[in-house]
């Protein structure tokens, strides 16, 4: 593994039991769990604190994840401000079909934009629990991960000098493009699936046009409507992979949204200024195992789920709960069981969510594929969902992540 020689400009190395690379939901949750147990750690982040508190990302949190945050004292503001959703709506063939998943599972989705959660977690970690964090750092490097004395070095934003931190463990929570992915050894197995479609991700400065999430299944392509706040709505439009967002004018965006989300008995969309417009190429990947020496991966550094099933932030939190608790168990009591079983336990939920994402992708994209067979099976799945109680219960269980076998 990476054991690059380091030339220091700033004197003796610092030491923390755990260095967390990345201040997203996973990294900050791990940091908070450690600080609550009295374990010192250092969180490193390449962006500024102001940037991560504003960066729009996911917004759907499953109830088990909210309860996990609540048990760790991290959900007070979320529970006060989040919207509670109990239904979603499919629109296809010019009709609308309401799916009441809370009636089937007795659980809900919480709608709480990721930047709000990150703001809460940063405040709790730094301002309340006294955790150490360094923002806007550059050129993070990992060293000697396969030894008992790993270290992390970085260039300080304040001094411009390279600092080094010795530790017992590194938590890699810096996403799919972060340094922890580049530190993986050659024997790491990365499984990848490309859906062959793109999604134009949009944020509209407009109130939601519906009281729940809407999935539009249309020959022109998928369209999605997701509330983010009373003033802002997330929309998605299926598009060619690699498409240029500039190909989508304001008029074209709203014209396609109106067309793909049209159904009998629905009101007009509430239109507004588009404050974000970017194309996401739909793909998933999984890194196995999620542990390499003293490096433990969590969140998108270990696995990516395209926003097809709104699972990414939930998996990141699941990893963080397990990793934080496992590190606490080892560092405070010498219990190795949590660390030993970390990867296997995480991957059970990861692969289940991957399979659901693949299934749901066929529902979203089958009718626009140009393949009559795929379109026919898509409508068969949708009809079954609304005519078979067992099919509905199975979908609700996966949609909410409530299976007991994880």
N, C-alpha and C positions, 0 to 999 in steps of 0.2 A: 504494500500500500504506500501511499504518498509519504515520503520521509524527506522531503526537500530540505536542504540545509537552509538555515535562517540566519541572516546577519542583522543583529539588533542595533537599534539606534537609541534605545531608551532605558538601558540598564537591566536590572535583574527581572526575570519573568515574574508575572503574577500567578496566582494559583486559585482556582475554583474547583470544587468537586465536579461540576457539570458546566460545560459551555453549550449553550443553545444557539445554533446558527439559524437565524430567521425569526422575525417578529410578526408572524401571521397568527391565525387562530391556534394552530398546533403549538408553535414555539412558545407563545405567551401563556397558553394553558399549562404546558409543562413547567414553565417558570413559576407560575402561581402555585401549582401543586407543591413544588419543591420548597418555595418560601413559606408556605403554610406549615410545612413540617420542620422548619428551621434549617433547611439545607441551603447553603449558599450556591448561587449559580450566576452566570453571566450570559446575557442575551446580546447577540451581535446582529445588526441589521444594516444593510447597505443603503436603505432609503432613510429619509428624515422621519422623525416622529410625526410631524405635521402631514407628511405625504401619506403614510400608512393609515392615518386616521381619516383621510378623505377618499382613499382609493376605492371605487365601487367594484364589488365582486358579487359573490353569492348572496342569497337572502333568505333561503328556506332552511329552517332548522327543525329536525325531527324531535318529537317530544322526549324520547329517551335521552337525546343529547342535551336538551334543555334541563332535564332532571339531573343529569350528570354534572352540568355546570352549577345547578342549584345546590347540590350536595357539597360542592367545593367552595361555596360562597361567592360564585361568579355570575349569578344570574339576576341580581336584584333589579338593575335598570332594565334588563331585557324583559323581565316579567311585567314591569310597569308599562313599557312602551310597545312591545311587540303586538302585531295583529295575530289573532288566532283564526286559523282556517280549518274548516271541517269538510269542505267539498271541493271538487274540481269539476271542470266542464269540458267535454269533448264536443267539437263541432265538425260534422262531416255530412256529405250528401245534402247540404242545405238545411240540416236540422241540428238542434242542440240536445245534448244528453248530459244530465247532471249525475255526478257520481259522489255519493255521500259516504266517504270513507270513515268518518268518525263514528257513524252508526254501526259499521262492521268491526271496528277495532277499538272503539272507545278511546282513541288517541287522536291528536291533532298535529297540524303543522304550525310552526311559529314563523311569522314573516318578520325578519329583523335583519336589515342590511349588514353585510359583513363589516363594513367600516365602522358601524356603530358598536358591534361586538369587539372589534379590535381596540377601539377607543376605551371601552370599559375595561378590557383586559390590561391594556398598557397602564391605565390609571391605577388599577388595583395592584399590579406588579410593582411599578416604580414608586407611585406616590403613597400607597397605603402599606404595602408589605415590604417596602424598602429594598426591592430587588435592583441589582446592577444591570444597566443596559447601556450599550454604546450604539448610537445611531449614525448613519451616513458614513460608515466605515468603508474602506476600499481594499481590494485585493486580499480577500480572506483566503487563507491557505490552511490545510489540515496536515498534520505531521504525525508519523509513528502511530497510526491508528491500530496496528496489529501488535502493539506493545502494551505493557501495563502502565506506561506513562505517555499517553498521547498529549498533543498540544495543538493549539490554534493560534495563528498569527494574523495580523491585520494592520492596515495603515490607518492611523487615527485621524479623524476629521479635524481635531483641534490642533494637533502638533505636526501632522504630516509625517510622523515617524512610525516605523514598524514596531508594533507591540506584540509580545508573545504571552500566551496564557497556558499554563500547564493545567491538566485536569485528569480526572479519572474516566470521564465519559464525554462523548460529543453527541448531542441530539441534532440530527440533520433535518431541519424544518424549513428549508429555504426554497422549496418549490422545484419544479421540473427543470429550471434553467440555473439552479444554484450550484455553488461549489461542491456541495456534498454529493451531487450526482457525478461530478467529474472525478471524485475521489474513489469511486467504486472500482474494485479489482476486476481483472479480466474475466474471472469466473462468475461474475454476477449475471443472472439470467433476467433479461428484460423482455417480457411478452408484450406485444403491441398489436392493436387492432385499429385499422383506419376505416371509417364509415363511408368515405368517398363523397361526403357532402360538406358544405360550409354552412355556417349560421351567421347572418348579419346580426350582431348584438347591438341593441339600441337602448338608450335611456331617454325617455321623453319627459320634458318638464310639463307634465299633464297629470291630473288625477286619474286613478284607475277607472276603466270603463266597465268593469264588472266586479262583483264582490268576491270573486275567487279566481284562481288560476284557470286560464282557458288554453286548450290545445286545439288548433285549427288544422284539420287533415284535409288537404286540398290538392288537386292535380298540379297546380302551380308550385306547390311546395308547402312545407310545414310553416305554421305561424304560431307564436306563443305570446301570451299576455300574462304578466306576473306583476302584481302590486309590489312596490318597494316602500312607499310611504303615502300619506294622503296627497302629496304633491307630485310624486315621481312614479313612473311606471316603466318596468322593463319589458321590452318587446324583442322577439326573435323572428327572423325571416330566413327560411332555407334559401341558400344561394350556391353557386358553384364554389368549390374549394379554391382558395387563393384569389377570390374576387376582390376587386378594389372597392373599398367603401365609397369612394368618390363616384362610382357608377350609380349610386343610389341617392338621388336627389330627395329633398323633402317631399316633393309631390309624388315621386315614384314609391317611396316608402309607405306613405299613408294610403296610396291607391292600392298597393298590394296587401296591406294589412286589412283594409276594408273588404277586399275581395276574399281573402283566405279565411277571415274570421266571420264572414257573413253567415247568418242562419235565421230561420223564421223566429220571430218573436224577440229579436235582440234589438237594442237601441244603437244609435250611432256611436262610433268611437270618439272619445274626447281627445282631440288632437292638441299638440303643443310643440314647442321648440325641441329639436333633437340635441341633447347635450353630450351624447356619446354615440359613436358609430364606428364599429370595428368588426372585422370578419374573423370568425373562429373556425378553423378546420377541425372537424369532429374526429377525434381519435382518443383512444384509451391506451394506457400501459400499466404494467405491474412489474415491480422489481422484487425478485425473490433470491435469497431471503431478504428481510428488511434489516438485518444486522450483519455488520462486517467488522470484526474485531471489537474495538470500543466505540464504533460509530453505530448509532441507532437511528434509522430513518423514520420519519413520520409525515403524514399528509402527502402533498403532491410530490415531494422528493421521492416517495416510495411508490406512489400509484396515482394515476390521473384517471378521473372519470369525466368525460365530456358532460356539459350541462344538460344533457338529454333527460336525466332522471333527477337532477338537483341533489346529487349525493356527495359532491366533493367536500364541502365544509363539514358535513356530518362524519365522513370517514376520517378527516383530519382530527376532529374532536375525539372520536373513538380511539385513534392511535394515542393521542395526547393523554387521555385518561389512563390508559394502560401503561404507557411509558412513564408518566409522572409517578404513578403509584408503585411501579416496579423499581424505579430508581430510589424512591423513598424507602421501600422495603429493604433494599440492599445497603444503602448508605447509612441508615439509622439502626438496622437490626441484623445485617448480614444475610438476609433472606434472598437467595439467588433465583427462586422459582419464577418470579415475575419476569425477570430479564431472560431467563432460559426459554420461557414459553411465549415471549412477546411476539415474535414474527409469526409463528403458527397461529396464535390467537387472532392477531390482526387480520391475517390473510383470509380467514374463513369469511368474515364480513366483506372484505374487499372483493373476493371473487363472487360472492352472492350479488353484490351491487353491480359488478361488471356484467354478470349475466342478465340482470334486470335491465340495465342500460341497453344491452344489445337487443333484447326482446322489444323494448319500447321504441328503439330506433326503427324497427321494421314497421311498427304502427304509425310512427310519424312520417316516414319517408317512402313507404311502399307505394302509395298512390301516385307519387310524383316521379317514380323511378322510370316510367315509360315501359314497364314490364307488366303486362296484363295479369300474369300469374301472381306476382308479388302484390299487385293491387287487390286481387281477389282474396288472397289470404289475409291481407290487412283488414278488409271489411269483415271477414269471418271472425277474426280476433275481436274486433270492436263489437260485433253483434253478440258474441259469446259473453263479453264483459257485461252487457246490459240485459242478458236473458238467463244467465246461469248464476245462481247464488254462490256456488262453489268457485267458479271462475272469478267472480267479483271479490270474494273473500281472499283468494290467493293474491290477486292484484293488490288489494288494500294492504295486505301484510307486507308485501315487498315495497310498495310505495311509501309506507310508513316505517319500514325497518323494524317491525315488531316480532319477527321470528325468534323463538326461544333457543334455537340451536347454535347461535353464534358462540 
